[in-house]
Every structure is written in C-alpha cells, then in structure tokens.
Amino acid sequence: MIRFLSINKKLLIAFLLLIGVFVLLSPEIKENPRYYLFEKPFSSTVNLIQSGFFFIFDGISNTWNGYIYLINIKEENNRLIEENNRLKAESVVLQEKALAGDRLQQLLDIKDTLNISYNAAGIIAKDPSNWYSAIVINKGERDRLRPNLGVITAEGVVGRIVKTAASYSRVLLLTDRNSAVAGLIQRTGDEGIVAGMGGRTLQLNFIMIDSEVQNGDLVITSGTDGVFPPGIVIGTINKIESPKNALFHTIELIPGVDLSRVREVMVLKTPLLPEVEKLLKEEIE
C-alpha cells in the first residue's frame, strides 16, 4: 500500500508540474500581473528542467557527433594507409626497373668492349640445394642457345650453359666443383685452370711454385678454353699456400661476380670452331 501511494505521489507531482507548465504558457497568465507570484516559482522550475534537458541532449549530441567524427577519421586513416602501401609498392617496382636498366646498360657496355654477339637473359631459378651450383635462365634453343656457351655479367664470369630446352637453359656456375675455366694472372702472365670449390671461393691450379704470384692479383680468362674470350674477370687472388717440395702453389680466388645477387646475364655466342674442337680431340701420334 505504501509503495502504491509512493508511486501515485510521484505521478501526481509530475502531473501538477505539467499543469503548471501549461498554465504558465497560457496568454492570460502572461498578460495578467496578478499571477506573477504564482508564475515565478513555476517559471524557475520549468527553466531548471529545460536547462537539464538541454544539457543532456546537448551532451548526447556532442558525443554522437564525436563518435561519427572518430569513425570518419578511422576510415580516412585506413584509406591513407592503403594509399601509402600502394605508393610504396609502386616505388619498389620503379626502383627495380631503374636498377634493371642500369644492369642491362652495363651488359651493353661490356658487349661493346668485347665486340662479340650475345643474348641477354634473366635468371628465373636457382638450385635450391646449392645456390652456388646452377641457375636457369629464360632463353633457350629458340634463341639459338646451346651447351658450352659462356655466361657473364658486367663484373665477370658466371658460368657456362650445360643443358638447353626450347625456352630455358641450365647454367653451371663457376663455383660448382664440376666447373673449370682457363685463367690467366694478369700481372705475371701465368696461366692455369680455375676450378669451383662448391662454395663462395675458387681455386687456381697449375701455377708453378716459382711464380711470383701475390695476394690481390687479378685473374682473367685466357681465351684458350674455347668458351670465353680473353680478358674477362674471373676473380682476385685471396690466399696463397706454397708447400715445400711442391710443384704448384695452392691458390684461392674470390669470384669477381657475387653469384648470390646476379639477376641478369649475358650469354656469349663464341662456340668452339669445329676444326679446333676436332684437333683437340685427336690423339697424338
């Protein structure tokens, strides 16, 4: 019962306030001075209520507008991130095109120096088990390539073609253990055979023990293997061992070409002449 009266009391107060508002808003009350004393307390109450509602609704409006603003900011931020990522990707592509152009220009400069015909090719695969063993290039028999053609870059020797398909060729790298190139120590004129070590280094064989070879000497192709013309960089002497009572030095080279970073190559069209190849294969009588 008490709860019922309490609820009805609240409803009654709200009803009386509502009646008071309507009374105060009536034209007769506003025009008649007799009702001033009656109007003043109700007017203050109504103003207080109006101010409260205005404050609440203004706060809600500001909060909502702030929420909408934050959503717009987030969407704009996401858009800017996507645009930034797109521009970065385009920048990488443009930089790679510029670098590829520089590398191809270096190959053209080498071609003019050697004055030989060649085919430019790109590397499309490397031996996953040993990156210093072999690579595959995107040129093959359709481009008139065949085994035993030399492959170089502007920095020096890369290797030679050992197998071809219609559109691809396998290149045995200079560093492979089955690779061999006729080399010449540029400073002394001593000739030997450069062989791969299966890693990042090479070995120069058959340099006589009395040769005055030194660390830092440049080793170039001698041109006597029928694969490479003379004068192409093979590598630089990095280590020399001269065992007692040995006939030859043990010489280690650092390749002129960083084979882990090669992207484009030049295939030299300098096959061994059939007559020369026949003479080399003939047995000495």
KABEL-V941716 format. One record per backbone hydrogen bond with DSSP energy under -0.5 kcal/mol. NH is the residue of the N-H (numbers start at 0). CO is the residue of the C=O. E is the energy in kcal/mol with one decimal. If there is no record, write none. Layout:
BEGIN
NH & CO & E
NH & CO & E
END
This chain:
BEGIN
4 & 0 & -2.5
5 & 1 & -2.5
6 & 2 & -2.3
7 & 3 & -2.6
8 & 4 & -2.5
9 & 5 & -1.9
10 & 6 & -2.2
11 & 7 & -2.5
12 & 8 & -2.4
13 & 9 & -2.3
14 & 10 & -2.3
15 & 11 & -2.8
16 & 12 & -2.3
17 & 13 & -2.0
18 & 14 & -2.3
19 & 15 & -2.6
20 & 16 & -2.1
21 & 17 & -2.0
22 & 18 & -2.6
23 & 19 & -2.6
24 & 20 & -1.8
25 & 21 & -0.6
25 & 22 & -1.1
29 & 25 & -1.5
30 & 26 & -1.9
31 & 27 & -1.4
32 & 30 & -0.6
34 & 31 & -1.2
35 & 32 & -1.8
38 & 34 & -2.3
39 & 35 & -2.3
40 & 36 & -0.8
41 & 37 & -0.9
42 & 38 & -3.1
43 & 39 & -2.3
44 & 40 & -2.2
45 & 41 & -3.0
46 & 42 & -2.6
47 & 43 & -2.3
48 & 44 & -2.5
49 & 45 & -3.0
50 & 46 & -2.8
51 & 47 & -2.3
52 & 48 & -2.8
53 & 49 & -2.8
54 & 50 & -2.7
55 & 51 & -2.5
56 & 52 & -3.0
57 & 53 & -2.7
58 & 54 & -2.3
59 & 55 & -2.6
60 & 56 & -2.7
61 & 57 & -2.6
62 & 58 & -2.6
63 & 59 & -2.6
64 & 60 & -2.8
65 & 61 & -2.5
66 & 62 & -2.3
67 & 63 & -2.8
68 & 64 & -2.4
69 & 65 & -2.5
70 & 66 & -2.3
71 & 67 & -2.4
72 & 68 & -2.5
73 & 69 & -2.6
74 & 70 & -2.6
75 & 71 & -2.5
76 & 72 & -2.6
77 & 73 & -2.6
78 & 74 & -2.2
79 & 75 & -2.4
80 & 76 & -2.3
81 & 77 & -2.4
82 & 78 & -2.4
83 & 79 & -2.5
84 & 80 & -2.5
85 & 81 & -2.2
86 & 82 & -2.4
87 & 83 & -2.2
88 & 84 & -2.3
89 & 85 & -2.4
90 & 86 & -2.3
91 & 87 & -2.4
92 & 88 & -2.2
93 & 89 & -2.5
94 & 90 & -2.6
95 & 91 & -2.5
96 & 92 & -2.3
97 & 93 & -2.2
98 & 94 & -2.7
99 & 95 & -2.8
100 & 96 & -2.3
101 & 97 & -2.1
102 & 98 & -2.5
103 & 99 & -2.6
104 & 100 & -2.1
105 & 101 & -1.9
106 & 102 & -1.9
107 & 103 & -2.2
108 & 104 & -2.2
109 & 105 & -2.1
110 & 106 & -2.4
111 & 107 & -2.2
112 & 108 & -1.7
113 & 109 & -2.8
114 & 110 & -2.2
115 & 110 & -0.8
118 & 266 & -1.7
120 & 264 & -2.5
122 & 262 & -2.4
123 & 135 & -2.7
124 & 135 & -1.3
126 & 133 & -2.1
127 & 125 & -0.5
129 & 126 & -0.6
132 & 129 & -1.7
133 & 129 & -0.8
134 & 170 & -1.9
135 & 124 & -2.5
136 & 168 & -2.5
137 & 121 & -1.9
140 & 164 & -3.2
141 & 165 & -2.5
142 & 139 & -1.5
143 & 140 & -2.0
144 & 139 & -1.8
147 & 160 & -3.6
148 & 145 & -0.7
149 & 226 & -0.7
150 & 158 & -3.0
151 & 265 & -2.6
152 & 155 & -2.6
155 & 152 & -0.6
156 & 232 & -2.4
157 & 150 & -2.7
158 & 150 & -2.0
159 & 171 & -1.9
160 & 148 & -2.6
161 & 169 & -2.5
162 & 169 & -1.3
164 & 167 & -3.1
168 & 136 & -1.5
169 & 162 & -3.1
170 & 134 & -3.1
171 & 159 & -2.7
171 & 169 & -0.5
172 & 132 & -2.3
172 & 170 & -0.6
173 & 157 & -2.9
175 & 172 & -1.5
178 & 175 & -1.8
180 & 193 & -2.1
182 & 191 & -2.6
183 & 219 & -2.7
184 & 189 & -3.0
185 & 183 & -0.8
185 & 217 & -2.6
188 & 184 & -3.0
191 & 182 & -2.4
192 & 204 & -1.4
193 & 180 & -3.4
194 & 192 & -0.6
194 & 202 & -2.9
195 & 175 & -0.8
195 & 178 & -1.3
196 & 200 & -1.1
197 & 174 & -2.9
198 & 200 & -0.6
201 & 252 & -2.2
202 & 194 & -2.5
203 & 250 & -2.1
204 & 192 & -2.9
204 & 202 & -0.7
207 & 205 & -0.7
208 & 246 & -2.3
210 & 207 & -1.9
212 & 210 & -0.9
215 & 236 & -2.7
216 & 213 & -1.7
218 & 234 & -3.0
219 & 183 & -2.7
220 & 231 & -2.4
221 & 181 & -1.8
222 & 181 & -0.5
230 & 220 & -2.5
231 & 228 & -0.7
233 & 218 & -2.8
234 & 218 & -1.8
235 & 253 & -2.3
236 & 216 & -2.7
237 & 251 & -3.1
238 & 251 & -1.4
240 & 249 & -2.6
245 & 242 & -1.5
248 & 206 & -2.7
249 & 240 & -3.2
250 & 203 & -0.9
250 & 248 & -0.7
251 & 238 & -2.9
252 & 201 & -2.5
253 & 235 & -2.6
254 & 199 & -0.7
254 & 252 & -0.5
255 & 233 & -2.3
258 & 256 & -1.3
260 & 257 & -2.0
264 & 120 & -2.9
265 & 151 & -2.8
266 & 118 & -3.0
267 & 149 & -3.0
267 & 265 & -0.6
268 & 116 & -2.0
269 & 267 & -1.2
276 & 272 & -2.6
277 & 273 & -2.2
278 & 274 & -2.0
279 & 275 & -2.1
280 & 276 & -1.5
281 & 277 & -1.1
END
